[in-house]
Amino acid sequence: MVDIYVNDIEKALKSESYFSALALSLALPDICGEAEYPKEGTGKRYIEWYDKYVSPEMNCEQDEIAPYLSGEVVYNLRNTFLHTGSAIIKSTKIKNERNQVDQFLLILGDDKGLLGQSISMYVYTSIAELRQLAVNVTWLCKTICEQALSYYKQNKDKFSITISAVHKKHLEKMNRESDGSEFQYEKHLIDAINKKLERTGSNDRIVGFIADSIHENISTSYDESKQNLSEQGNIIFNNNGICIIKSEQICTKNKQTEPDKREEQISSFFDQNFKEEKYKQKKEDIIRAIKDSKTKQQVNLALMKIFPSEETGVIYKRIKPLIKDLPGDAQSIGKQEGKKTPPDTKK
């Protein structure tokens, strides 16, 4: 993605859109810094990456007295320009005294000639001193772009840039190819919803929409149509009209042909550890209690609905190896296991 950003910056510079180019250029050390130092804070990684990869290419420190474009200065410019729209340097936030500039100036234009890079001045008198820094925007943008692009090409494995974007021309093409019977973008919406359902563990999947224009061909009133359609399936109504969503269960065939591995594991464990007839009679109930529970507490409560407290304690102790990876407070459950029903003192 960095190469795409650099391409946009170059186009902006060619069209003399200097501030657009500067804004995106000042974001590149953010992007590369996050890749190089993912565990560092924003400011630290920005400055360290810039000082390591960009500053050496500028040869700004030769004077040793005048201010120069350090990572700290550029990060300060990044903050003021991107956050407030002001292209200034706040000297009070610069730690290096040498770079605490009194005057900062951006030079707009190409990077040729005397004013094509940066001009740095330090004036000292007996009563005052002045630090001035003037920077050519084109030169600054190009230098950052060159180093960011070089770094990106050598370290692509460190980047995880995600952008969901589609060109307007592509959507227009999809609409032109549509015969009017369906919205061509529907497939993308269905895929997005189904991926979300899959992440949540649901077996439901969306198989289609019916556009909101459906009510135009219905003779009854709109409100009556909604009531009638509501009885036919899972429907969402919005401000734009009617949207019918039909869901279905997936993997049904696989479930029939491939038994649940967890259930097989529990069943095998049961057969090895529960020989008593009273437990065999409740085998399916015990297996279901273990299989459907997400925590140790849920297992314990599910068993208590099947057996008395003392029997639950016996079963729970036997199945500990089977549920050891489930979350839960084993200590508090252990107390429940050993808890006996008090004798009836009433006479």
N, C-alpha and C positions, 0 to 999 in steps of 0.2 A: 504493500500500500504506500510506502514512503515514496516510491518512484512516481506514483500517481500524484501525490501532493507536490512533489518537486516539479512535475510537468505543469501543474496548475500555477505554481509560483512563477515559472518561466513565462507562461502566457500572460500573467498579470503584469510582469515587468515590461514585456514587449508592448503591451497596450498602455503603458505608463500608469497603471493602477498600483501605485507604490504602496499605499497603505494596506491594500488587500494582500499584496505580496508579503509585506512585513508581518502582518498578523499571522499568516500561516507559517512563515519562516520561524517566528518566535515560538511556535508550538512544536517544531521539530525536535529541539533538545528535550522537551517534555516526553515525547514519544520514544526517542532513543534512550533517554536517561532511565525511563521505566524498564526498558529491555535490559540495559546494562546493570542497573542497580535496583532490582525489583523490591528489595527489602528496605530501602532507604526512603525517607520522606521526600516530598515533591521538591522542595527547595534544594536540598542537599544533592539529590541525584541530578537535578538540572545543572547546577553549578559544576559539579564534578565531571559530568559528561562533557560539558562545553569546554572547560579548562583542559581536559585531556585530548579532545579531538578537534576543537575549532581554534582555540587560542594560539596553539603553535603555528597555525597556518597564517596568522595575521601579523606576526613579528611586531607585536605592539609593545613589548616590554624593553626594547633596546635602550630607550632614553633613561630609564630607572628613576625618573623624577616626575615626569608628566603623567597624567591619568591615561588609562588605556581600557580597551574593551575586554574586561575580565568576565568570567562567568557570573560573578556577583553583579556586575553592572548590567549585563544583558538580562539577567533574571529580574532585576529591578525594573528595567524597561518593559519586559514582558508583563509584569504585574500591573504597572500603571497603564500601559497601552491597551492590553486585552480586557482589563477589569474596569477602567474608567474612561478609556478613549484618549487619555493624555499621553503624549510622547515626551515624557520628562523622566529625570532621574531624581529620586528622593535621597539626597545625600545622607540624611539622618539614618537611613536603613542600610548604608554601606559600611561594613566593618573596616575595610582597608582604607586608611586615611588618604593614601595617594589617589584613590579613585572617588573621593568625596567631592565630586565636581560642583562648581558654582553655576556653570552654564553648560547646557547640553543642546545640541542642534542637529537636526536631521537634514541632510543634503539630498534633494530629489533630483534625479537625472541619471545618466549613464555612468559607468564606472571607469571612464577614460580621463586622462589628464591629471592635473594637480589636485582637483577636488574629487577624484574618483575613488578614494579610499577613506581614510580618517585623518583628521587634523587634531593633534593634542597639544595643549599649551599649559605651562605652569609659570605664572608671573609672581615674583616675590619682591616686595618692597619692605622698607623699614616699618611701615605702619599696617600693611595688609598683604595678603596673598590671594591669587586667583587661579582656579583650575578650570579649564575649558576643554570640552570634547565635542568635536563635530564629526558626524559619521555619514558616509554615503550609503543610502538605503539599498541601492542596487548591489553594491559591493558586499554589504553585510548579508543580504539575502542569498546571493550567489555562494558566498563562502560557507554559510551554514548548510545550504542545499548540497553542495559538493561533499562535505564531510558526512552529512546525514545519509546521503545516498550510498557513499562508499561503505559506511558502517553497516547499513541495512543489507547490502549485497553480501557482506562477509559474515553477517550474524542473523540471517533470516530465521534460524531456528529459535531465536530468543524472542521473536515478536509474536504476539497473539492479537492482531488487530481485527476487529469484527465490524463490518459495515453492511447494513441491509439497504441496498439502493438499486433502483432500476431506472433506466432512462425513459423519459416521457415518450420518446419515439417508439419504444418497444410496446408500451401500453396502448398507444394509438394504433399500432400495427395489429395488436391482439383484437381490438375493437373492430377494425376494418374486416378482419377475417371472420368475425362472428356473424352468424346468419340471423341474429336477433333472438334466437330461441333460448339462449343462455348467456350468462356473463362469463367471458373467457377467464377472468381472474379467479373464478370460483375454485379451481383446482389448487391454487396457491393458498387460499384461505382454508380449504379442507386439510391440506397437508400440515399447515401451521397448527390447526386445532388438534389434529390427530397426534402430532408430536408432543403437544402439551399433555394430552390424555395419557400417552405412553409413559411420559416422565412421572406422572402421578400414580402410575400403577393400574389405571383403569383399563378394562377390557373393551370398553365402548369405543367405537370409531364412527366418525361422521362419513356418510356416504353421499350426501347431496343436499342442496338447498332448493327451495322454490322461491323465486324472486318476489319482491313486494308487489309487482304489477299483477299478480294473480287475481287480486280482488276486482280488477277491471272487467273480467269476464264472468263474474258471479252475479246472478240476477238479484239475489237477496242483498240486504243492506250490509255495510261493512262490519258493523258490530255483530250482526247475526252470523256473518261468515266466520268471524273470529271464534265465536262460540262453537260453531259446527266443526271447524278445523281443530279446535283444542281437544276434541274428543277423538281425533284420529292419530295423534302422536305427540312427540315432544316438540313444542312450538315456542319460538321466541318472537314476541311482538316488540317493535321499536318505533321510533318516530317516523321512520321512512316507509312503514308498511308492515307486511307480514313476511316473516322468514321462517320456514319450516325446516327443522333439522331432524333427520332420520338417523337413528343409531342402530348398531348391530353388534352382537358379541363376536369377537374374533377368536381364533385359535381353538374353536370348538372341536374341530377334527383332530388336532394335535392332542387335546386333552383326552379324547376318547382312545387314541392309539398309544399315547405315551403317558402312563400313570405319573402322578405327581411324585417327584423324587423325595420331597420332605415327608409325604404320607407313607411312602415305602419304607423310609428310614424309621419312622415312628412305629409302623406295624411290625417291622423286623425286631426292633428293640422290645416291643410289647411281648412278642411270642417268646423271647429269650428270658424275660424277667418276670412275667406274670403267668404263673402256672395254675393259680387257684381258679376254681370254677366261677366264684363270685365276680372275679375280675374279667374272666373271659366272656361272661354274659353281657358285660358293659364295654366290651372292647371298642366298638365303633364310637361310643360316647367319649371314652377316654382319649382315643386318637383325635377326635374332632376338637376336644377341649385343648389339647396341646397344639394342634396344627393351626387353629384359628386365633390363638393368643399371641399378642405381640410383646408382652412383658411377663415376668415371673409372677407378678401379682395377679394378672389376668388368668394365668394357668391355675393358680391356687383357687381363685374365686370360681372358675368354671368347674373345677373338681368338686368344690363344696356344694355345688348345685346337684351333683350326682350322688355323692356319698356323705355320710356323717363326718364330723370333724376329725375323729381319730383315724378313720379309714383314709381320709384325704391326706393326713400327715404321713401315713405309711406309703401311699402312692407317690406323694411328692418327693419323699426321700429317694425312692427307687429311680425316679425319672430325672434326678438332678443332672446326670451326665448328658441327658438329651436336651436340656434347656439351659445349660451353663452359659450360652452366648446371648441369651435374652437379657435385656436390661431389667433392673429391678433391685430392690433392697433385700438382699438375701438374708440379712440379719433379722429384719423385722418379720419376714416370712417364716424364718426358722422359729421365731417365738410363737407364731400362730400355729405352726405344725405341732409343737409340743403342748399347746394349750388344751387342756381336757375340759369336758363339760362338767361343771360343778354338780355334785349330787343334789337331788331334790330334797330339801330340808322340810318341805311342807308335810304335814301329817293329816 
